Amino acid sequence: MAQEGGYYRFFALNLFMFFMLTLVLANNYLLMFVGWEGVGLASYLFDRVLLLKDSAANAGKKPSLSIALVTLLLDRHVPLDSAFRNAEL
């Protein structure tokens, strides 16, 4: 594995898993928002930037756009200031 290229892609996968666990295990809206944004960022990095094949990078457009759309809807439905007000830190 050390001789293969693209060793950095495994770190992007770990980043995605960290944010997915943050999203799933969140107990308030603020932590859920952080997890959702992190999943979007890690998905974008893994699909569009770190994959070597052009067809795989082009296939990453749909998940990135759908995550961005749901982020906009989530921001509109659950304002972030209410998440800060009710956050249990």
PyMOL Python script that loads the backbone (N, CA, C, O; Angstrom):
from pymol import cmd

cmd.read_pdbstr("""\
ATOM      1  N   MET A   1       0.811  -1.175   0.000  1.00  0.00           N
ATOM      2  CA  MET A   1       0.000   0.000   0.000  1.00  0.00           C
ATOM      3  C   MET A   1       0.871   1.261   0.000  1.00  0.00           C
ATOM      4  O   MET A   1       0.447   2.290  -0.525  1.00  0.00           O
ATOM      5  N   ALA A   2       2.046   1.206   0.561  1.00  0.00           N
ATOM      6  CA  ALA A   2       2.914   2.380   0.589  1.00  0.00           C
ATOM      7  C   ALA A   2       3.424   2.728  -0.806  1.00  0.00           C
ATOM      8  O   ALA A   2       3.738   3.887  -1.077  1.00  0.00           O
ATOM      9  N   GLN A   3       3.509   1.739  -1.692  1.00  0.00           N
ATOM     10  CA  GLN A   3       3.997   2.003  -3.036  1.00  0.00           C
ATOM     11  C   GLN A   3       2.911   2.560  -3.950  1.00  0.00           C
ATOM     12  O   GLN A   3       3.225   3.163  -4.976  1.00  0.00           O
ATOM     13  N   GLU A   4       1.662   2.375  -3.604  1.00  0.00           N
ATOM     14  CA  GLU A   4       0.573   2.856  -4.432  1.00  0.00           C
ATOM     15  C   GLU A   4       0.390   4.351  -4.265  1.00  0.00           C
ATOM     16  O   GLU A   4       0.649   4.911  -3.200  1.00  0.00           O
ATOM     17  N   GLY A   5      -0.062   4.988  -5.338  1.00  0.00           N
ATOM     18  CA  GLY A   5      -0.359   6.407  -5.262  1.00  0.00           C
ATOM     19  C   GLY A   5      -1.742   6.624  -4.666  1.00  0.00           C
ATOM     20  O   GLY A   5      -2.550   5.697  -4.607  1.00  0.00           O
ATOM     21  N   GLY A   6      -2.009   7.829  -4.233  1.00  0.00           N
ATOM     22  CA  GLY A   6      -3.327   8.148  -3.719  1.00  0.00           C
ATOM     23  C   GLY A   6      -3.559   7.728  -2.286  1.00  0.00           C
ATOM     24  O   GLY A   6      -4.693   7.459  -1.892  1.00  0.00           O
ATOM     25  N   TYR A   7      -2.493   7.669  -1.499  1.00  0.00           N
ATOM     26  CA  TYR A   7      -2.615   7.286  -0.095  1.00  0.00           C
ATOM     27  C   TYR A   7      -3.459   8.295   0.687  1.00  0.00           C
ATOM     28  O   TYR A   7      -4.084   7.946   1.688  1.00  0.00           O
ATOM     29  N   TYR A   8      -3.472   9.538   0.226  1.00  0.00           N
ATOM     30  CA  TYR A   8      -4.208  10.609   0.896  1.00  0.00           C
ATOM     31  C   TYR A   8      -5.721  10.411   0.828  1.00  0.00           C
ATOM     32  O   TYR A   8      -6.455  10.999   1.621  1.00  0.00           O
ATOM     33  N   ARG A   9      -6.199   9.581  -0.120  1.00  0.00           N
ATOM     34  CA  ARG A   9      -7.642   9.365  -0.242  1.00  0.00           C
ATOM     35  C   ARG A   9      -8.220   8.648   0.970  1.00  0.00           C
ATOM     36  O   ARG A   9      -9.400   8.819   1.278  1.00  0.00           O
ATOM     37  N   PHE A  10      -7.421   7.857   1.655  1.00  0.00           N
ATOM     38  CA  PHE A  10      -7.905   7.167   2.850  1.00  0.00           C
ATOM     39  C   PHE A  10      -8.195   8.156   3.978  1.00  0.00           C
ATOM     40  O   PHE A  10      -9.085   7.923   4.796  1.00  0.00           O
ATOM     41  N   PHE A  11      -7.450   9.253   4.022  1.00  0.00           N
ATOM     42  CA  PHE A  11      -7.714  10.271   5.034  1.00  0.00           C
ATOM     43  C   PHE A  11      -9.024  10.986   4.753  1.00  0.00           C
ATOM     44  O   PHE A  11      -9.737  11.358   5.685  1.00  0.00           O
ATOM     45  N   ALA A  12      -9.353  11.185   3.476  1.00  0.00           N
ATOM     46  CA  ALA A  12     -10.636  11.797   3.123  1.00  0.00           C
ATOM     47  C   ALA A  12     -11.789  10.879   3.520  1.00  0.00           C
ATOM     48  O   ALA A  12     -12.840  11.350   3.955  1.00  0.00           O
ATOM     49  N   LEU A  13     -11.595   9.591   3.374  1.00  0.00           N
ATOM     50  CA  LEU A  13     -12.633   8.643   3.787  1.00  0.00           C
ATOM     51  C   LEU A  13     -12.820   8.662   5.303  1.00  0.00           C
ATOM     52  O   LEU A  13     -13.948   8.578   5.787  1.00  0.00           O
ATOM     53  N   ASN A  14     -11.731   8.770   6.050  1.00  0.00           N
ATOM     54  CA  ASN A  14     -11.834   8.882   7.509  1.00  0.00           C
ATOM     55  C   ASN A  14     -12.509  10.178   7.922  1.00  0.00           C
ATOM     56  O   ASN A  14     -13.274  10.202   8.886  1.00  0.00           O
ATOM     57  N   LEU A  15     -12.233  11.249   7.203  1.00  0.00           N
ATOM     58  CA  LEU A  15     -12.891  12.525   7.481  1.00  0.00           C
ATOM     59  C   LEU A  15     -14.393  12.405   7.239  1.00  0.00           C
ATOM     60  O   LEU A  15     -15.195  12.911   8.024  1.00  0.00           O
ATOM     61  N   PHE A  16     -14.770  11.738   6.155  1.00  0.00           N
ATOM     62  CA  PHE A  16     -16.183  11.517   5.865  1.00  0.00           C
ATOM     63  C   PHE A  16     -16.846  10.697   6.967  1.00  0.00           C
ATOM     64  O   PHE A  16     -17.956  11.021   7.390  1.00  0.00           O
ATOM     65  N   MET A  17     -16.191   9.652   7.433  1.00  0.00           N
ATOM     66  CA  MET A  17     -16.754   8.818   8.495  1.00  0.00           C
ATOM     67  C   MET A  17     -16.891   9.606   9.800  1.00  0.00           C
ATOM     68  O   MET A  17     -17.877   9.442  10.519  1.00  0.00           O
ATOM     69  N   PHE A  18     -15.927  10.447  10.108  1.00  0.00           N
ATOM     70  CA  PHE A  18     -16.006  11.262  11.318  1.00  0.00           C
ATOM     71  C   PHE A  18     -17.218  12.180  11.271  1.00  0.00           C
ATOM     72  O   PHE A  18     -17.972  12.262  12.240  1.00  0.00           O
ATOM     73  N   PHE A  19     -17.412  12.871  10.153  1.00  0.00           N
ATOM     74  CA  PHE A  19     -18.538  13.793  10.059  1.00  0.00           C
ATOM     75  C   PHE A  19     -19.867  13.054   9.975  1.00  0.00           C
ATOM     76  O   PHE A  19     -20.882  13.566  10.448  1.00  0.00           O
ATOM     77  N   MET A  20     -19.884  11.872   9.388  1.00  0.00           N
ATOM     78  CA  MET A  20     -21.125  11.097   9.348  1.00  0.00           C
ATOM     79  C   MET A  20     -21.512  10.650  10.755  1.00  0.00           C
ATOM     80  O   MET A  20     -22.687  10.699  11.118  1.00  0.00           O
ATOM     81  N   LEU A  21     -20.544  10.220  11.541  1.00  0.00           N
ATOM     82  CA  LEU A  21     -20.840   9.855  12.927  1.00  0.00           C
ATOM     83  C   LEU A  21     -21.274  11.070  13.742  1.00  0.00           C
ATOM     84  O   LEU A  21     -22.141  10.960  14.608  1.00  0.00           O
ATOM     85  N   THR A  22     -20.677  12.219  13.468  1.00  0.00           N
ATOM     86  CA  THR A  22     -21.105  13.447  14.141  1.00  0.00           C
ATOM     87  C   THR A  22     -22.548  13.768  13.793  1.00  0.00           C
ATOM     88  O   THR A  22     -23.327  14.165  14.660  1.00  0.00           O
ATOM     89  N   LEU A  23     -22.902  13.601  12.543  1.00  0.00           N
ATOM     90  CA  LEU A  23     -24.275  13.866  12.114  1.00  0.00           C
ATOM     91  C   LEU A  23     -25.261  12.903  12.763  1.00  0.00           C
ATOM     92  O   LEU A  23     -26.322  13.323  13.226  1.00  0.00           O
ATOM     93  N   VAL A  24     -24.930  11.641  12.802  1.00  0.00           N
ATOM     94  CA  VAL A  24     -25.849  10.630  13.319  1.00  0.00           C
ATOM     95  C   VAL A  24     -25.977  10.708  14.840  1.00  0.00           C
ATOM     96  O   VAL A  24     -27.065  10.513  15.383  1.00  0.00           O
ATOM     97  N   LEU A  25     -24.888  10.989  15.515  1.00  0.00           N
ATOM     98  CA  LEU A  25     -24.914  10.983  16.977  1.00  0.00           C
ATOM     99  C   LEU A  25     -25.197  12.348  17.600  1.00  0.00           C
ATOM    100  O   LEU A  25     -25.112  12.499  18.819  1.00  0.00           O
ATOM    101  N   ALA A  26     -25.527  13.329  16.789  1.00  0.00           N
ATOM    102  CA  ALA A  26     -25.780  14.676  17.307  1.00  0.00           C
ATOM    103  C   ALA A  26     -27.038  14.687  18.160  1.00  0.00           C
ATOM    104  O   ALA A  26     -28.036  14.043  17.837  1.00  0.00           O
ATOM    105  N   ASN A  27     -26.968  15.436  19.259  1.00  0.00           N
ATOM    106  CA  ASN A  27     -28.133  15.540  20.126  1.00  0.00           C
ATOM    107  C   ASN A  27     -28.733  16.947  20.132  1.00  0.00           C
ATOM    108  O   ASN A  27     -29.635  17.230  20.921  1.00  0.00           O
ATOM    109  N   ASN A  28     -28.241  17.826  19.264  1.00  0.00           N
ATOM    110  CA  ASN A  28     -28.842  19.151  19.102  1.00  0.00           C
ATOM    111  C   ASN A  28     -28.662  19.602  17.648  1.00  0.00           C
ATOM    112  O   ASN A  28     -27.927  18.985  16.877  1.00  0.00           O
ATOM    113  N   TYR A  29     -29.343  20.679  17.300  1.00  0.00           N
ATOM    114  CA  TYR A  29     -29.331  21.137  15.912  1.00  0.00           C
ATOM    115  C   TYR A  29     -27.982  21.690  15.492  1.00  0.00           C
ATOM    116  O   TYR A  29     -27.598  21.558  14.330  1.00  0.00           O
ATOM    117  N   LEU A  30     -27.267  22.297  16.401  1.00  0.00           N
ATOM    118  CA  LEU A  30     -25.977  22.867  16.056  1.00  0.00           C
ATOM    119  C   LEU A  30     -24.984  21.777  15.656  1.00  0.00           C
ATOM    120  O   LEU A  30     -24.300  21.902  14.640  1.00  0.00           O
ATOM    121  N   LEU A  31     -24.904  20.730  16.437  1.00  0.00           N
ATOM    122  CA  LEU A  31     -23.999  19.632  16.123  1.00  0.00           C
ATOM    123  C   LEU A  31     -24.452  18.896  14.865  1.00  0.00           C
ATOM    124  O   LEU A  31     -23.622  18.435  14.082  1.00  0.00           O
ATOM    125  N   MET A  32     -25.760  18.784  14.672  1.00  0.00           N
ATOM    126  CA  MET A  32     -26.270  18.173  13.445  1.00  0.00           C
ATOM    127  C   MET A  32     -25.888  19.008  12.227  1.00  0.00           C
ATOM    128  O   MET A  32     -25.534  18.461  11.182  1.00  0.00           O
ATOM    129  N   PHE A  33     -25.958  20.324  12.360  1.00  0.00           N
ATOM    130  CA  PHE A  33     -25.579  21.206  11.262  1.00  0.00           C
ATOM    131  C   PHE A  33     -24.098  21.073  10.937  1.00  0.00           C
ATOM    132  O   PHE A  33     -23.720  21.028   9.767  1.00  0.00           O
ATOM    133  N   VAL A  34     -23.256  21.011  11.965  1.00  0.00           N
ATOM    134  CA  VAL A  34     -21.817  20.840  11.755  1.00  0.00           C
ATOM    135  C   VAL A  34     -21.533  19.504  11.062  1.00  0.00           C
ATOM    136  O   VAL A  34     -20.714  19.441  10.146  1.00  0.00           O
ATOM    137  N   GLY A  35     -22.205  18.447  11.495  1.00  0.00           N
ATOM    138  CA  GLY A  35     -22.035  17.145  10.861  1.00  0.00           C
ATOM    139  C   GLY A  35     -22.492  17.150   9.420  1.00  0.00           C
ATOM    140  O   GLY A  35     -21.838  16.563   8.558  1.00  0.00           O
ATOM    141  N   TRP A  36     -23.618  17.811   9.146  1.00  0.00           N
ATOM    142  CA  TRP A  36     -24.140  17.862   7.773  1.00  0.00           C
ATOM    143  C   TRP A  36     -23.199  18.631   6.851  1.00  0.00           C
ATOM    144  O   TRP A  36     -22.929  18.200   5.730  1.00  0.00           O
ATOM    145  N   GLU A  37     -22.706  19.763   7.323  1.00  0.00           N
ATOM    146  CA  GLU A  37     -21.768  20.541   6.515  1.00  0.00           C
ATOM    147  C   GLU A  37     -20.464  19.776   6.308  1.00  0.00           C
ATOM    148  O   GLU A  37     -19.874  19.834   5.229  1.00  0.00           O
ATOM    149  N   GLY A  38     -20.019  19.068   7.322  1.00  0.00           N
ATOM    150  CA  GLY A  38     -18.807  18.265   7.181  1.00  0.00           C
ATOM    151  C   GLY A  38     -18.975  17.120   6.208  1.00  0.00           C
ATOM    152  O   GLY A  38     -18.058  16.811   5.447  1.00  0.00           O
ATOM    153  N   VAL A  39     -20.139  16.486   6.223  1.00  0.00           N
ATOM    154  CA  VAL A  39     -20.410  15.417   5.258  1.00  0.00           C
ATOM    155  C   VAL A  39     -20.401  15.993   3.845  1.00  0.00           C
ATOM    156  O   VAL A  39     -19.868  15.373   2.924  1.00  0.00           O
ATOM    157  N   GLY A  40     -20.982  17.161   3.675  1.00  0.00           N
ATOM    158  CA  GLY A  40     -20.968  17.794   2.361  1.00  0.00           C
ATOM    159  C   GLY A  40     -19.562  18.120   1.895  1.00  0.00           C
ATOM    160  O   GLY A  40     -19.222  17.892   0.734  1.00  0.00           O
ATOM    161  N   LEU A  41     -18.748  18.649   2.787  1.00  0.00           N
ATOM    162  CA  LEU A  41     -17.371  18.984   2.447  1.00  0.00           C
ATOM    163  C   LEU A  41     -16.554  17.734   2.127  1.00  0.00           C
ATOM    164  O   LEU A  41     -15.835  17.699   1.128  1.00  0.00           O
ATOM    165  N   ALA A  42     -16.662  16.720   2.962  1.00  0.00           N
ATOM    166  CA  ALA A  42     -15.900  15.495   2.738  1.00  0.00           C
ATOM    167  C   ALA A  42     -16.367  14.782   1.476  1.00  0.00           C
ATOM    168  O   ALA A  42     -15.554  14.210   0.749  1.00  0.00           O
ATOM    169  N   SER A  43     -17.663  14.812   1.214  1.00  0.00           N
ATOM    170  CA  SER A  43     -18.178  14.201  -0.008  1.00  0.00           C
ATOM    171  C   SER A  43     -17.655  14.928  -1.232  1.00  0.00           C
ATOM    172  O   SER A  43     -17.256  14.301  -2.214  1.00  0.00           O
ATOM    173  N   TYR A  44     -17.657  16.243  -1.172  1.00  0.00           N
ATOM    174  CA  TYR A  44     -17.129  17.015  -2.292  1.00  0.00           C
ATOM    175  C   TYR A  44     -15.650  16.722  -2.507  1.00  0.00           C
ATOM    176  O   TYR A  44     -15.216  16.507  -3.638  1.00  0.00           O
ATOM    177  N   LEU A  45     -14.876  16.713  -1.428  1.00  0.00           N
ATOM    178  CA  LEU A  45     -13.444  16.444  -1.552  1.00  0.00           C
ATOM    179  C   LEU A  45     -13.181  15.060  -2.119  1.00  0.00           C
ATOM    180  O   LEU A  45     -12.331  14.885  -2.992  1.00  0.00           O
ATOM    181  N   PHE A  46     -13.911  14.091  -1.622  1.00  0.00           N
ATOM    182  CA  PHE A  46     -13.664  12.723  -2.067  1.00  0.00           C
ATOM    183  C   PHE A  46     -14.118  12.503  -3.508  1.00  0.00           C
ATOM    184  O   PHE A  46     -13.416  11.865  -4.293  1.00  0.00           O
ATOM    185  N   ASP A  47     -15.291  13.031  -3.853  1.00  0.00           N
ATOM    186  CA  ASP A  47     -15.844  12.762  -5.177  1.00  0.00           C
ATOM    187  C   ASP A  47     -15.227  13.616  -6.271  1.00  0.00           C
ATOM    188  O   ASP A  47     -14.933  13.109  -7.354  1.00  0.00           O
ATOM    189  N   ARG A  48     -15.029  14.875  -6.016  1.00  0.00           N
ATOM    190  CA  ARG A  48     -14.647  15.786  -7.081  1.00  0.00           C
ATOM    191  C   ARG A  48     -13.151  16.056  -7.156  1.00  0.00           C
ATOM    192  O   ARG A  48     -12.622  16.284  -8.244  1.00  0.00           O
ATOM    193  N   VAL A  49     -12.472  16.034  -6.039  1.00  0.00           N
ATOM    194  CA  VAL A  49     -11.082  16.457  -6.028  1.00  0.00           C
ATOM    195  C   VAL A  49     -10.124  15.272  -5.971  1.00  0.00           C
ATOM    196  O   VAL A  49      -9.112  15.253  -6.672  1.00  0.00           O
ATOM    197  N   LEU A  50     -10.440  14.289  -5.140  1.00  0.00           N
ATOM    198  CA  LEU A  50      -9.454  13.246  -4.871  1.00  0.00           C
ATOM    199  C   LEU A  50      -9.541  12.035  -5.790  1.00  0.00           C
ATOM    200  O   LEU A  50      -8.611  11.229  -5.830  1.00  0.00           O
ATOM    201  N   LEU A  51     -10.637  11.890  -6.529  1.00  0.00           N
ATOM    202  CA  LEU A  51     -10.721  10.755  -7.433  1.00  0.00           C
ATOM    203  C   LEU A  51      -9.965  11.053  -8.720  1.00  0.00           C
ATOM    204  O   LEU A  51      -9.996  12.175  -9.225  1.00  0.00           O
ATOM    205  N   LEU A  52      -9.300  10.056  -9.232  1.00  0.00           N
ATOM    206  CA  LEU A  52      -8.397  10.273 -10.359  1.00  0.00           C
ATOM    207  C   LEU A  52      -9.097  10.184 -11.710  1.00  0.00           C
ATOM    208  O   LEU A  52      -8.682  10.853 -12.657  1.00  0.00           O
ATOM    209  N   LYS A  53     -10.141   9.380 -11.822  1.00  0.00           N
ATOM    210  CA  LYS A  53     -10.823   9.229 -13.102  1.00  0.00           C
ATOM    211  C   LYS A  53     -11.793  10.388 -13.316  1.00  0.00           C
ATOM    212  O   LYS A  53     -12.472  10.818 -12.383  1.00  0.00           O
ATOM    213  N   ASP A  54     -11.854  10.889 -14.548  1.00  0.00           N
ATOM    214  CA  ASP A  54     -12.768  11.993 -14.854  1.00  0.00           C
ATOM    215  C   ASP A  54     -14.221  11.566 -14.755  1.00  0.00           C
ATOM    216  O   ASP A  54     -15.070  12.357 -14.345  1.00  0.00           O
ATOM    217  N   SER A  55     -14.523  10.326 -15.123  1.00  0.00           N
ATOM    218  CA  SER A  55     -15.913   9.869 -15.038  1.00  0.00           C
ATOM    219  C   SER A  55     -16.380   9.797 -13.590  1.00  0.00           C
ATOM    220  O   SER A  55     -17.537  10.098 -13.297  1.00  0.00           O
ATOM    221  N   ALA A  56     -15.509   9.408 -12.699  1.00  0.00           N
ATOM    222  CA  ALA A  56     -15.872   9.355 -11.279  1.00  0.00           C
ATOM    223  C   ALA A  56     -16.024  10.767 -10.706  1.00  0.00           C
ATOM    224  O   ALA A  56     -16.901  11.011  -9.878  1.00  0.00           O
ATOM    225  N   ALA A  57     -15.182  11.681 -11.140  1.00  0.00           N
ATOM    226  CA  ALA A  57     -15.293  13.059 -10.663  1.00  0.00           C
ATOM    227  C   ALA A  57     -16.566  13.711 -11.183  1.00  0.00           C
ATOM    228  O   ALA A  57     -17.199  14.492 -10.473  1.00  0.00           O
ATOM    229  N   ASN A  58     -16.947  13.396 -12.418  1.00  0.00           N
ATOM    230  CA  ASN A  58     -18.186  13.939 -12.965  1.00  0.00           C
ATOM    231  C   ASN A  58     -19.410  13.335 -12.289  1.00  0.00           C
ATOM    232  O   ASN A  58     -20.437  14.001 -12.162  1.00  0.00           O
ATOM    233  N   ALA A  59     -19.314  12.097 -11.858  1.00  0.00           N
ATOM    234  CA  ALA A  59     -20.434  11.465 -11.155  1.00  0.00           C
ATOM    235  C   ALA A  59     -20.638  12.069  -9.771  1.00  0.00           C
ATOM    236  O   ALA A  59     -21.708  11.915  -9.182  1.00  0.00           O
ATOM    237  N   GLY A  60     -19.639  12.745  -9.253  1.00  0.00           N
ATOM    238  CA  GLY A  60     -19.753  13.379  -7.945  1.00  0.00           C
ATOM    239  C   GLY A  60     -20.514  14.685  -7.961  1.00  0.00           C
ATOM    240  O   GLY A  60     -20.730  15.278  -6.904  1.00  0.00           O
ATOM    241  N   LYS A  61     -20.930  15.154  -9.136  1.00  0.00           N
ATOM    242  CA  LYS A  61     -21.670  16.415  -9.205  1.00  0.00           C
ATOM    243  C   LYS A  61     -23.047  16.301  -8.565  1.00  0.00           C
ATOM    244  O   LYS A  61     -23.480  17.209  -7.855  1.00  0.00           O
ATOM    245  N   LYS A  62     -23.737  15.193  -8.812  1.00  0.00           N
ATOM    246  CA  LYS A  62     -25.101  15.045  -8.307  1.00  0.00           C
ATOM    247  C   LYS A  62     -25.149  15.009  -6.775  1.00  0.00           C
ATOM    248  O   LYS A  62     -25.954  15.734  -6.191  1.00  0.00           O
ATOM    249  N   PRO A  63     -24.330  14.203  -6.103  1.00  0.00           N
ATOM    250  CA  PRO A  63     -24.374  14.235  -4.628  1.00  0.00           C
ATOM    251  C   PRO A  63     -23.975  15.594  -4.058  1.00  0.00           C
ATOM    252  O   PRO A  63     -24.543  16.034  -3.058  1.00  0.00           O
ATOM    253  N   SER A  64     -23.014  16.259  -4.678  1.00  0.00           N
ATOM    254  CA  SER A  64     -22.601  17.573  -4.176  1.00  0.00           C
ATOM    255  C   SER A  64     -23.722  18.584  -4.306  1.00  0.00           C
ATOM    256  O   SER A  64     -23.947  19.383  -3.397  1.00  0.00           O
ATOM    257  N   LEU A  65     -24.428  18.558  -5.425  1.00  0.00           N
ATOM    258  CA  LEU A  65     -25.538  19.489  -5.622  1.00  0.00           C
ATOM    259  C   LEU A  65     -26.704  19.176  -4.704  1.00  0.00           C
ATOM    260  O   LEU A  65     -27.345  20.088  -4.182  1.00  0.00           O
ATOM    261  N   SER A  66     -26.989  17.882  -4.498  1.00  0.00           N
ATOM    262  CA  SER A  66     -28.109  17.534  -3.618  1.00  0.00           C
ATOM    263  C   SER A  66     -27.797  17.885  -2.164  1.00  0.00           C
ATOM    264  O   SER A  66     -28.696  18.305  -1.435  1.00  0.00           O
ATOM    265  N   ILE A  67     -26.561  17.726  -1.729  1.00  0.00           N
ATOM    266  CA  ILE A  67     -26.185  18.111  -0.369  1.00  0.00           C
ATOM    267  C   ILE A  67     -26.271  19.620  -0.215  1.00  0.00           C
ATOM    268  O   ILE A  67     -26.710  20.109   0.826  1.00  0.00           O
ATOM    269  N   ALA A  68     -25.857  20.369  -1.239  1.00  0.00           N
ATOM    270  CA  ALA A  68     -25.958  21.829  -1.170  1.00  0.00           C
ATOM    271  C   ALA A  68     -27.418  22.279  -1.124  1.00  0.00           C
ATOM    272  O   ALA A  68     -27.749  23.226  -0.410  1.00  0.00           O
ATOM    273  N   LEU A  69     -28.289  21.615  -1.871  1.00  0.00           N
ATOM    274  CA  LEU A  69     -29.702  21.966  -1.866  1.00  0.00           C
ATOM    275  C   LEU A  69     -30.337  21.689  -0.505  1.00  0.00           C
ATOM    276  O   LEU A  69     -31.078  22.521   0.018  1.00  0.00           O
ATOM    277  N   VAL A  70     -30.052  20.539   0.058  1.00  0.00           N
ATOM    278  CA  VAL A  70     -30.609  20.207   1.369  1.00  0.00           C
ATOM    279  C   VAL A  70     -30.035  21.131   2.439  1.00  0.00           C
ATOM    280  O   VAL A  70     -30.728  21.462   3.401  1.00  0.00           O
ATOM    281  N   THR A  71     -28.792  21.549   2.289  1.00  0.00           N
ATOM    282  CA  THR A  71     -28.207  22.504   3.226  1.00  0.00           C
ATOM    283  C   THR A  71     -28.971  23.820   3.192  1.00  0.00           C
ATOM    284  O   THR A  71     -29.257  24.400   4.239  1.00  0.00           O
ATOM    285  N   LEU A  72     -29.299  24.291   2.002  1.00  0.00           N
ATOM    286  CA  LEU A  72     -30.079  25.524   1.901  1.00  0.00           C
ATOM    287  C   LEU A  72     -31.454  25.361   2.529  1.00  0.00           C
ATOM    288  O   LEU A  72     -31.928  26.258   3.226  1.00  0.00           O
ATOM    289  N   LEU A  73     -32.095  24.227   2.291  1.00  0.00           N
ATOM    290  CA  LEU A  73     -33.405  23.989   2.890  1.00  0.00           C
ATOM    291  C   LEU A  73     -33.321  23.850   4.401  1.00  0.00           C
ATOM    292  O   LEU A  73     -34.199  24.324   5.121  1.00  0.00           O
ATOM    293  N   LEU A  74     -32.273  23.203   4.878  1.00  0.00           N
ATOM    294  CA  LEU A  74     -32.086  23.051   6.317  1.00  0.00           C
ATOM    295  C   LEU A  74     -31.822  24.395   6.975  1.00  0.00           C
ATOM    296  O   LEU A  74     -32.326  24.667   8.065  1.00  0.00           O
ATOM    297  N   ASP A  75     -31.034  25.235   6.318  1.00  0.00           N
ATOM    298  CA  ASP A  75     -30.769  26.569   6.860  1.00  0.00           C
ATOM    299  C   ASP A  75     -32.045  27.396   6.926  1.00  0.00           C
ATOM    300  O   ASP A  75     -32.234  28.192   7.845  1.00  0.00           O
ATOM    301  N   ARG A  76     -32.908  27.201   5.953  1.00  0.00           N
ATOM    302  CA  ARG A  76     -34.147  27.971   5.941  1.00  0.00           C
ATOM    303  C   ARG A  76     -35.135  27.448   6.980  1.00  0.00           C
ATOM    304  O   ARG A  76     -35.852  28.229   7.607  1.00  0.00           O
ATOM    305  N   HIS A  77     -35.172  26.130   7.163  1.00  0.00           N
ATOM    306  CA  HIS A  77     -36.135  25.526   8.080  1.00  0.00           C
ATOM    307  C   HIS A  77     -35.708  25.673   9.541  1.00  0.00           C
ATOM    308  O   HIS A  77     -36.522  26.014  10.399  1.00  0.00           O
ATOM    309  N   VAL A  78     -34.447  25.419   9.816  1.00  0.00           N
ATOM    310  CA  VAL A  78     -33.930  25.503  11.191  1.00  0.00           C
ATOM    311  C   VAL A  78     -32.887  26.615  11.217  1.00  0.00           C
ATOM    312  O   VAL A  78     -31.722  26.375  10.900  1.00  0.00           O
ATOM    313  N   PRO A  79     -33.288  27.817  11.587  1.00  0.00           N
ATOM    314  CA  PRO A  79     -32.316  28.917  11.632  1.00  0.00           C
ATOM    315  C   PRO A  79     -31.195  28.608  12.615  1.00  0.00           C
ATOM    316  O   PRO A  79     -31.415  28.002  13.664  1.00  0.00           O
ATOM    317  N   LEU A  80     -30.005  29.030  12.260  1.00  0.00           N
ATOM    318  CA  LEU A  80     -28.848  28.701  13.078  1.00  0.00           C
ATOM    319  C   LEU A  80     -28.872  29.433  14.416  1.00  0.00           C
ATOM    320  O   LEU A  80     -28.300  28.942  15.390  1.00  0.00           O
ATOM    321  N   ASP A  81     -29.519  30.591  14.488  1.00  0.00           N
ATOM    322  CA  ASP A  81     -29.561  31.292  15.768  1.00  0.00           C
ATOM    323  C   ASP A  81     -30.401  30.533  16.797  1.00  0.00           C
ATOM    324  O   ASP A  81     -30.107  30.581  17.992  1.00  0.00           O
ATOM    325  N   SER A  82     -31.446  29.831  16.340  1.00  0.00           N
ATOM    326  CA  SER A  82     -32.215  29.008  17.288  1.00  0.00           C
ATOM    327  C   SER A  82     -31.392  27.805  17.733  1.00  0.00           C
ATOM    328  O   SER A  82     -31.553  27.323  18.854  1.00  0.00           O
ATOM    329  N   ALA A  83     -30.517  27.319  16.868  1.00  0.00           N
ATOM    330  CA  ALA A  83     -29.648  26.211  17.257  1.00  0.00           C
ATOM    331  C   ALA A  83     -28.662  26.664  18.325  1.00  0.00           C
ATOM    332  O   ALA A  83     -28.355  25.915  19.253  1.00  0.00           O
ATOM    333  N   PHE A  84     -28.167  27.892  18.191  1.00  0.00           N
ATOM    334  CA  PHE A  84     -27.252  28.417  19.203  1.00  0.00           C
ATOM    335  C   PHE A  84     -27.970  28.682  20.520  1.00  0.00           C
ATOM    336  O   PHE A  84     -27.400  28.469  21.590  1.00  0.00           O
ATOM    337  N   ARG A  85     -29.206  29.142  20.451  1.00  0.00           N
ATOM    338  CA  ARG A  85     -29.960  29.423  21.657  1.00  0.00           C
ATOM    339  C   ARG A  85     -30.237  28.155  22.455  1.00  0.00           C
ATOM    340  O   ARG A  85     -30.190  28.179  23.685  1.00  0.00           O
ATOM    341  N   ASN A  86     -30.524  27.053  21.776  1.00  0.00           N
ATOM    342  CA  ASN A  86     -30.906  25.819  22.435  1.00  0.00           C
ATOM    343  C   ASN A  86     -29.765  24.820  22.589  1.00  0.00           C
ATOM    344  O   ASN A  86     -29.983  23.689  23.022  1.00  0.00           O
ATOM    345  N   ALA A  87     -28.548  25.235  22.237  1.00  0.00           N
ATOM    346  CA  ALA A  87     -27.414  24.314  22.275  1.00  0.00           C
ATOM    347  C   ALA A  87     -27.038  23.996  23.723  1.00  0.00           C
ATOM    348  O   ALA A  87     -26.985  24.880  24.579  1.00  0.00           O
ATOM    349  N   GLU A  88     -26.784  22.735  23.969  1.00  0.00           N
ATOM    350  CA  GLU A  88     -26.311  22.288  25.282  1.00  0.00           C
ATOM    351  C   GLU A  88     -24.845  21.967  25.162  1.00  0.00           C
ATOM    352  O   GLU A  88     -24.473  20.864  24.763  1.00  0.00           O
ATOM    353  N   LEU A  89     -24.020  22.918  25.502  1.00  0.00           N
ATOM    354  CA  LEU A  89     -22.563  22.726  25.342  1.00  0.00           C
ATOM    355  C   LEU A  89     -21.925  22.235  26.587  1.00  0.00           C
ATOM    356  O   LEU A  89     -20.713  22.024  26.617  1.00  0.00           O
TER     357      LEU A  89
END
""", "prot")
cmd.dss("prot")
cmd.show_as("cartoon", "prot")
cmd.util.cbc("prot")
cmd.orient("prot")
